[in-house]
Amino acid sequence: MEVDGTWLLVTKVYAVVMTLATLVVTLGLVYLGRKLARLLDTVTKGAQPVIRHMQQASRAVNDTAQSVSERAQRAAEVAEVKVAQAASELEAASESIRKAAAGPAGSIGALLTGLGQGLLGSAHKEGRERE
């Protein structure tokens, strides 16, 4: 098959059209890329105050949580000391009560209880005998 001038002309026109189409698509993509970059810059600049505010809020929450944690720790330590003191005071008081009950006062109490029961018991017996 012979190549004539028409075929060469069609090929050249096709090459020029495809080159122009590729150039238009490339320029369009570059334009869209720049538009997207500007949009991202705008969004990023708009988000910076929000990001800074969130960082400040995060720091404030962290500081508050740390302060509360330290206060709770100190309160727990104070409570532990007070509970230990109260327990030792309670033990000392119960020991004093035990010694007082086992000492002379306890003997007198037992003697009085025994005498009371003896007197009540004998009075109760006399009441039965009279009947």
BELSUL-V323076 format. One record per backbone hydrogen bond with DSSP energy under -1.0 kcal/mol. CO is the residue of the C=O (numbers start at 0). NH is the residue of the N-H. Records with the same first field share a line. If there is no record, write none. Layout:
BEGIN
CO: NH ; NH
END
This chain:
BEGIN
3: 7
4: 8
5: 9
6: 10
7: 11
8: 12
9: 13
10: 14
11: 15
12: 16
13: 17
14: 18
15: 19
16: 20
17: 21
18: 22
19: 23
20: 24
21: 25
22: 26
23: 27
24: 28
25: 29
26: 30
27: 31
28: 32
29: 33
30: 34
31: 35
32: 36
33: 37
34: 38
35: 39
36: 40
37: 41
38: 42
39: 43
40: 44
41: 45
42: 46
43: 47
46: 50
47: 51
48: 52
49: 53
50: 54
51: 55
52: 56
53: 57
54: 58
55: 59
56: 60
57: 61
58: 62
59: 63
60: 64
61: 65
62: 66
63: 67
64: 68
65: 69
66: 70
67: 71
68: 72
69: 73
70: 74
71: 75
72: 76
73: 77
74: 78
75: 79
76: 80
77: 81
78: 82
79: 83
80: 84
81: 85
82: 86
83: 87
84: 88
85: 89
86: 90
87: 91
88: 92
89: 93
90: 94
91: 95
92: 96
93: 97
94: 98
95: 99
96: 100
97: 101
98: 102
102: 106
103: 107
104: 108
105: 109
106: 110
107: 111
108: 112
109: 113
110: 114
111: 115
112: 116
113: 117
114: 118
115: 119
116: 120
117: 121
118: 122
119: 123
120: 124
121: 125
122: 126
123: 127
124: 128
125: 129
END
